[in-house]
Amino acid sequence: MLLEIALRIYNRFRIFLLSFYAKHEVSILATLFKLLHSKVIRIKPISEIIYLLLVYPAARWAISGVPVCPDELDYFLSNFENGRFAVGPCRCRIAHQSCSHPLETDIVIKEGFGIWKELFPQDYREISKEEALEICKSSHSLGMAQIAFRHMDIGSNQNFFVICNCCPDGCLPLLSFKFYGEKKYPFRKGKKEAQVKKELCKGCGKCIEVCPFGSRVILNNVAVVRNCYGCGLCASFCPEGASVMVRRGVRIGRKP
């Protein structure tokens, strides 16, 4: 009984905070973009203060992202209780207006559907799951990663509210990841990871070009995966079919 009451209070508080974030999201992202491109943040003590007080807490506990590769998307979008989706303009691109990628790519789901649709009825339109998949597919073909974001998720992996189509030149989480590095920025990893069929790899470097996480290097004319986050762009763009996505922890050629 007490646990149910505590969870109810927690969820109401969480929804309140998510609504507050939605109202101020563009301003928050615009401020972060200016900070990441300012001379001030190049001063190490200041960048560390911003990291400790803002960037790490936000990415670790408040709004955490996890990539979803193409062959997982249908299953991912089919497993929500209300099954409703709406698409609207990318809040990052609205905030900084410095990206040429398509604007209408933010797909709000679950609690995000109700909150963003109610707060911004002119910006978000309801779509089917099939249209959501088509938007993700089209974005992926342009080199954009599909990243699902959770709000105040404490171990349940359930509090998703949006799936974004992210590019490394405009996505604030990816820009923050690039600035602070993978050892400091707490981006979560997807359920699948890329592996390379060495006998097929020609060392062309296309996978390095499209990887938004900088997880690839070329060694001895063969692509090597260092620390895959699971977006699947390398597998989609590899001209030789050398990059493949497998369940995390499973090695190519071995039984699960």
Backbone hydrogen bonds in HBPLUS format (Angstrom, degrees):
<---DONOR---> <-ACCEPTOR-->    atom                        ^
c    i                          cat <-CA-CA->   ^        H-A-AA   ^      H-
h    n   atom  resd res      DA  || num        DHA   H-A  angle D-A-AA Bond
n    s   type  num  typ     dist DA aas  dist angle  dist       angle   num
A0005-ILE N   A0001-MET O   3.05 MM   4  6.37 157.7  2.10 150.3 156.1     1
A0006-ALA N   A0002-LEU O   2.90 MM   4  6.10 159.7  1.94 146.7 152.6     2
A0007-LEU N   A0003-LEU O   2.89 MM   4  6.11 158.1  1.94 150.5 156.0     3
A0008-ARG N   A0004-GLU O   2.94 MM   4  6.10 151.4  2.02 143.1 151.1     4
A0009-ILE N   A0005-ILE O   2.95 MM   4  6.20 159.9  1.99 151.5 156.4     5
A0010-TYR N   A0006-ALA O   2.88 MM   4  6.06 160.1  1.91 146.3 152.7     6
A0011-ASN N   A0007-LEU O   2.87 MM   4  6.02 161.3  1.90 147.1 151.7     7
A0012-ARG N   A0008-ARG O   3.04 MM   4  6.22 156.3  2.10 144.7 151.1     8
A0013-PHE N   A0009-ILE O   2.96 MM   4  6.15 158.4  2.01 149.9 156.0     9
A0014-ARG N   A0010-TYR O   2.80 MM   4  6.01 153.2  1.87 147.7 156.1    10
A0015-ILE N   A0011-ASN O   2.90 MM   4  6.07 159.6  1.94 147.9 152.4    11
A0016-PHE N   A0012-ARG O   3.00 MM   4  6.17 152.8  2.07 141.8 149.5    12
A0017-LEU N   A0013-PHE O   2.98 MM   4  6.26 159.4  2.02 148.7 153.6    13
A0018-LEU N   A0014-ARG O   2.86 MM   4  6.10 154.0  1.93 148.3 156.2    14
A0019-SER N   A0015-ILE O   2.93 MM   4  6.07 155.1  1.99 146.4 152.4    15
A0020-PHE N   A0016-PHE O   2.96 MM   4  6.20 153.4  2.03 145.0 152.9    16
A0021-TYR N   A0017-LEU O   2.84 MM   4  6.08 156.7  1.89 146.8 153.3    17
A0022-ALA N   A0018-LEU O   2.91 MM   4  6.14 157.8  1.96 144.5 150.5    18
A0023-LYS N   A0019-SER O   3.08 MM   4  6.33 156.2  2.13 147.8 152.8    19
A0024-HIS N   A0020-PHE O   3.24 MM   4  6.50 146.3  2.36 144.2 152.6    20
A0024-HIS N   A0021-TYR O   3.09 MM   3  5.24 124.2  2.41  99.3 113.4    21
A0025-GLU N   A0021-TYR O   2.68 MM   4  5.35 105.9  2.22 149.6 168.2    22
A0028-ILE N   A0024-HIS O   2.98 MM   4  6.19 160.5  2.01 159.1 165.4    23
A0029-LEU N   A0025-GLU O   2.89 MM   4  6.12 166.6  1.91 159.4 162.6    24
A0030-ALA N   A0026-VAL O   2.88 MM   4  6.00 155.0  1.94 146.2 153.6    25
A0031-THR N   A0027-SER O   3.01 MM   4  6.16 155.1  2.08 144.4 150.5    26
A0032-LEU N   A0028-ILE O   3.02 MM   4  6.29 158.8  2.07 148.2 154.1    27
A0033-PHE N   A0029-LEU O   2.90 MM   4  6.07 156.8  1.95 148.2 154.5    28
A0034-LYS N   A0030-ALA O   3.05 MM   4  6.27 159.7  2.10 145.4 150.3    29
A0035-LEU N   A0031-THR O   2.96 MM   4  6.21 153.6  2.03 145.9 153.7    30
A0036-LEU N   A0032-LEU O   2.92 MM   4  6.14 164.0  1.95 154.1 157.4    31
A0037-HIS N   A0033-PHE O   3.16 MM   4  6.34 132.2  2.40 139.7 151.5    32
A0038-SER N   A0035-LEU O   3.12 MM   3  5.08 166.2  2.14 108.5 110.4    33
A0042-ARG N   A0039-LYS O   3.09 MM   3  5.36 146.9  2.21 103.7 113.8    34
A0043-ILE N   A0040-VAL O   3.01 MM   3  5.64 162.5  2.05 115.4 121.0    35
A0046-ILE N   A0043-ILE O   3.00 MM   3  5.56 121.0  2.35 117.1 131.3    36
A0047-SER N   A0043-ILE O   2.99 MM   4  6.20 161.9  2.03 155.3 161.1    37
A0048-GLU N   A0044-LYS O   2.93 MM   4  6.10 153.3  2.00 156.3 163.1    38
A0049-ILE N   A0045-PRO O   3.08 MM   4  6.28 150.1  2.17 139.7 147.3    39
A0050-ILE N   A0046-ILE O   2.98 MM   4  6.25 165.5  2.01 155.3 158.6    40
A0051-TYR N   A0047-SER O   2.93 MM   4  6.04 149.8  2.02 137.3 146.4    41
A0052-LEU N   A0048-GLU O   2.90 MM   4  6.08 165.0  1.92 150.4 153.3    42
A0053-LEU N   A0049-ILE O   2.92 MM   4  5.98 160.2  1.96 151.5 157.0    43
A0054-LEU N   A0050-ILE O   2.86 MM   4  5.42 148.5  1.96 137.7 145.8    44
A0055-VAL N   A0050-ILE O   3.09 MM   5  6.43 157.2  2.14 142.6 148.7    45
A0056-TYR N   A0051-TYR O   2.82 MM   5  5.58 169.5  1.83 149.9 153.6    46
A0058-ALA N   A0054-LEU O   3.08 MM   4  5.98 157.3  2.14 147.7 154.8    47
A0059-ALA N   A0055-VAL O   3.00 MM   4  6.11 166.3  2.02 155.3 158.9    48
A0060-ARG N   A0056-TYR O   2.82 MM   4  5.75 151.1  1.90 155.5 163.4    49
A0061-TRP N   A0057-PRO O   3.00 MM   4  5.65 162.4  2.03 139.0 144.5    50
A0062-ALA N   A0057-PRO O   3.30 MM   5  6.64 150.7  2.39 145.4 151.9    51
A0062-ALA N   A0058-ALA O   3.14 MM   4  4.62 121.5  2.50 105.3 120.8    52
A0063-ILE N   A0058-ALA O   2.68 MM   5  5.71 160.3  1.72 157.5 164.3    53
A0152-MET N   A0062-ALA O   2.85 MM  90  4.71 155.2  1.92 128.1 136.5    54
A0064-SER N   A0150-ARG O   3.04 MM  86  5.33 143.7  2.18 141.9 149.6    55
A0150-ARG N   A0064-SER O   2.82 MM  86  5.33 162.4  1.86 153.1 157.1    56
A0188-ARG N   A0065-GLY O   3.16 MM 123  6.02 146.8  2.28 171.5 178.3    57
A0066-VAL N   A0148-ALA O   2.85 MM  82  5.40 150.9  1.94 149.9 159.6    58
A0148-ALA N   A0066-VAL O   2.97 MM  82  5.40 154.6  2.03 150.7 143.3    59
A0068-VAL N   A0146-GLN O   2.81 MM  78  5.62 158.7  1.86 163.4 161.0    60
A0072-GLU N   A0069-CYS O   2.93 MM   3  5.61 162.5  1.96 127.6 132.9    61
A0073-LEU N   A0070-PRO O   3.22 MM   3  5.39 150.3  2.32 106.0 114.1    62
A0076-PHE N   A0072-GLU O   2.87 MM   4  6.00 161.3  1.91 157.4 163.8    63
A0077-LEU N   A0073-LEU O   2.86 MM   4  6.03 166.4  1.88 160.8 162.1    64
A0078-SER N   A0074-ASP O   3.08 MM   4  6.13 124.8  2.40 138.3 152.2    65
A0078-SER N   A0075-TYR O   3.21 MM   3  5.10 139.7  2.38  94.9 106.4    66
A0127-ILE N   A0085-PHE O   2.85 MM  42  5.53 160.6  1.88 132.9 138.1    67
A0086-ALA N   A0108-VAL O   3.31 MM  22  5.42 149.8  2.41 142.9 149.1    68
A0108-VAL N   A0086-ALA O   2.83 MM  22  5.42 144.1  1.95 159.6 165.7    69
A0087-VAL N   A0125-ARG O   2.93 MM  38  5.61 153.0  2.00 153.7 151.9    70
A0125-ARG N   A0087-VAL O   3.08 MM  38  5.61 156.9  2.13 148.9 150.3    71
A0088-GLY N   A0106-ASP O   2.89 MM  18  5.25 148.0  1.99 143.2 153.7    72
A0106-ASP N   A0088-GLY O   3.04 MM  18  5.25 154.9  2.11 162.5 157.9    73
A0090-CYS N   A0103-LEU O   2.75 MM  13  5.53 152.5  1.82 149.8 155.3    74
A0094-ILE N   A0090-CYS O   3.06 MM   4  6.34 151.9  2.15 148.3 156.5    75
A0095-ALA N   A0091-ARG O   2.97 MM   4  6.04 152.2  2.04 139.3 147.1    76
A0096-HIS N   A0092-CYS O   3.09 MM   4  6.44 159.0  2.13 156.8 159.6    77
A0097-GLN N   A0093-ARG O   2.81 MM   4  5.13 143.2  1.94 130.9 142.1    78
A0105-THR N   A0103-LEU O   2.89 MM   2  5.75 124.1  2.21 114.7  98.2    79
A0107-ILE N   A0163-ILE O   3.11 MM  56  5.29 168.0  2.13 149.0 149.6    80
A0163-ILE N   A0107-ILE O   2.85 MM  56  5.29 158.8  1.90 147.2 153.8    81
A0109-ILE N   A0161-PHE O   2.99 MM  52  5.01 165.2  2.01 117.6 122.4    82
A0112-GLY N   A0109-ILE O   2.78 MM   3  5.13 122.2  2.12 155.8 148.1    83
A0113-PHE N   A0109-ILE O   3.22 MM   4  4.71 138.2  2.40  96.5 102.5    84
A0113-PHE N   A0110-LYS O   3.11 MM   3  5.52 136.3  2.31 106.8 117.2    85
A0115-ILE N   A0111-GLU O   3.14 MM   4  6.36 170.4  2.15 156.0 158.9    86
A0116-TRP N   A0112-GLY O   2.96 MM   4  5.81 163.5  1.99 149.1 153.1    87
A0117-LYS N   A0113-PHE O   3.05 MM   4  5.75 150.6  2.14 138.4 147.6    88
A0118-GLU N   A0114-GLY O   3.05 MM   4  5.90 149.6  2.14 135.2 143.0    89
A0119-LEU N   A0115-ILE O   2.98 MM   4  6.11 163.3  2.00 150.3 155.3    90
A0120-PHE N   A0116-TRP O   2.85 MM   4  5.64 153.2  1.92 141.4 148.8    91
A0123-ASP N   A0120-PHE O   3.02 MM   3  5.36 142.8  2.16 109.2 120.0    92
A0124-TYR N   A0120-PHE O   3.18 MM   4  6.35 153.1  2.26 163.3 170.4    93
A0132-ALA N   A0128-SER O   3.02 MM   4  6.31 155.7  2.08 146.4 153.6    94
A0133-LEU N   A0129-LYS O   2.90 MM   4  6.17 156.4  1.96 149.6 155.3    95
A0134-GLU N   A0130-GLU O   3.00 MM   4  6.22 149.5  2.09 139.7 148.2    96
A0135-ILE N   A0131-GLU O   2.89 MM   4  6.15 155.2  1.95 151.1 156.8    97
A0136-CYS N   A0132-ALA O   3.07 MM   4  6.33 159.1  2.12 146.8 152.3    98
A0137-LYS N   A0133-LEU O   2.84 MM   4  6.04 155.7  1.90 146.4 153.8    99
A0138-SER N   A0134-GLU O   2.86 MM   4  6.01 163.4  1.89 149.3 153.5   100
A0139-SER N   A0135-ILE O   2.93 MM   4  6.06 160.5  1.97 145.7 151.6   101
A0140-HIS N   A0136-CYS O   2.83 MM   4  5.95 157.7  1.88 147.4 153.9   102
A0141-SER N   A0137-LYS O   3.08 MM   4  6.31 150.5  2.17 144.0 151.2   103
A0142-LEU N   A0139-SER O   2.93 MM   3  5.17 145.5  2.05 103.5 114.5   104
A0144-MET N   A0139-SER O   3.13 MM   5  5.39 153.7  2.20 136.7 136.8   105
A0143-GLY N   A0140-HIS O   2.92 MM   3  5.15 160.1  1.96 113.4 116.2   106
A0145-ALA N   A0166-CYS O   2.70 MM  21  5.01 146.3  1.81 155.8 150.3   107
A0166-CYS N   A0145-ALA O   2.66 MM  21  5.01 157.5  1.71 160.5 153.7   108
A0147-ILE N   A0164-CYS O   2.87 MM  17  5.28 162.7  1.90 153.4 158.7   109
A0164-CYS N   A0147-ILE O   2.82 MM  17  5.28 161.4  1.85 154.0 147.6   110
A0149-PHE N   A0162-VAL O   2.88 MM  13  5.62 166.9  1.90 165.9 169.2   111
A0161-PHE N   A0149-PHE O   3.01 MM  12  6.27 156.3  2.07 173.2 169.2   112
A0151-HIS N   A0159-ASN O   2.89 MM   8  5.58 151.6  1.97 143.3 147.3   113
A0160-PHE N   A0158-GLN O   2.81 MM   2  5.73 139.0  1.98  98.5  92.9   114
A0170-GLY N   A0167-CYS O   3.22 MM   3  5.61 162.2  2.26 112.9 118.2   115
A0171-CYS N   A0167-CYS O   2.94 MM   4  5.59 158.5  1.99 166.8 166.9   116
A0175-LEU N   A0171-CYS O   2.82 MM   4  6.04 155.5  1.88 155.4 163.6   117
A0176-SER N   A0172-LEU O   2.86 MM   4  5.96 155.0  1.92 148.3 154.9   118
A0177-PHE N   A0173-PRO O   2.87 MM   4  6.05 151.9  1.95 142.5 150.8   119
A0178-LYS N   A0174-LEU O   2.92 MM   4  6.12 156.0  1.97 144.6 150.6   120
A0179-PHE N   A0175-LEU O   2.96 MM   4  6.15 153.9  2.03 142.9 150.1   121
A0180-TYR N   A0176-SER O   2.92 MM   4  6.04 174.5  1.92 156.6 157.7   122
A0181-GLY N   A0177-PHE O   2.75 MM   4  5.36 139.6  1.91 138.0 148.9   123
A0184-LYS N   A0181-GLY O   3.12 MM   3  5.67 151.9  2.20 113.1 120.9   124
A0185-TYR N   A0181-GLY O   2.90 MM   4  5.99 169.2  1.91 166.5 170.1   125
A0187-PHE N   A0185-TYR O   2.93 MM   2  5.91 138.4  2.11 105.2  94.4   126
A0190-GLY N   A0229-TYR O   2.86 MM  39  5.84 172.3  1.86 144.2 146.9   127
A0248-ARG N   A0191-LYS O   2.93 MM  57  5.78 171.3  1.94 148.7 146.3   128
A0193-GLU N   A0246-VAL O   2.87 MM  53  5.61 158.3  1.91 161.0 166.4   129
A0246-VAL N   A0193-GLU O   2.92 MM  53  5.61 165.7  1.94 157.9 159.2   130
A0195-GLN N   A0244-VAL O   2.84 MM  49  5.51 151.6  1.92 156.7 166.2   131
A0244-VAL N   A0195-GLN O   2.94 MM  49  5.51 163.9  1.97 159.7 165.0   132
A0197-LYS N   A0242-ALA O   2.76 MM  45  4.86 162.9  1.79 140.2 146.1   133
A0200-LEU N   A0197-LYS O   2.88 MM   3  5.63 155.5  1.94 122.8 130.3   134
A0201-CYS N   A0197-LYS O   3.25 MM   4  6.45 139.5  2.42 147.3 158.2   135
A0208-ILE N   A0205-GLY O   3.12 MM   3  5.21 125.2  2.44  98.2 111.9   136
A0209-GLU N   A0205-GLY O   3.12 MM   4  6.44 153.0  2.20 148.5 156.0   137
A0210-VAL N   A0206-LYS O   3.13 MM   4  6.44 149.7  2.22 150.0 156.6   138
A0211-CYS N   A0207-CYS O   3.08 MM   4  5.98 136.2  2.28 139.9 149.6   139
A0226-ARG N   A0215-SER O   2.81 MM  11  5.24 179.3  1.81 158.2 158.2   140
A0217-VAL N   A0224-VAL O   3.13 MM   7  5.38 148.7  2.23 145.3 154.3   141
A0224-VAL N   A0217-VAL O   2.74 MM   7  5.38 158.6  1.79 166.4 168.4   142
A0219-LEU N   A0222-VAL O   2.91 MM   3  5.36 164.0  1.94 155.0 150.0   143
A0222-VAL N   A0219-LEU O   3.03 MM   3  5.36 146.6  2.14 108.7 118.5   144
A0236-SER N   A0232-GLY O   3.16 MM   4  6.39 152.3  2.24 147.7 155.5   145
A0237-PHE N   A0233-LEU O   2.98 MM   4  6.11 147.7  2.09 150.7 158.5   146
A0238-CYS N   A0234-CYS O   2.94 MM   4  5.76 127.4  2.23 142.8 153.0   147
A0241-GLY N   A0238-CYS O   3.39 MM   3  5.44 157.9  2.44 103.1 109.3   148
A0250-VAL N   A0247-ARG O   2.96 MM   3  5.70 162.7  1.99 148.9 150.8   149
A0254-ARG N   A0251-ARG O   3.04 MM   3  5.55 156.7  2.09 137.6 137.4   150
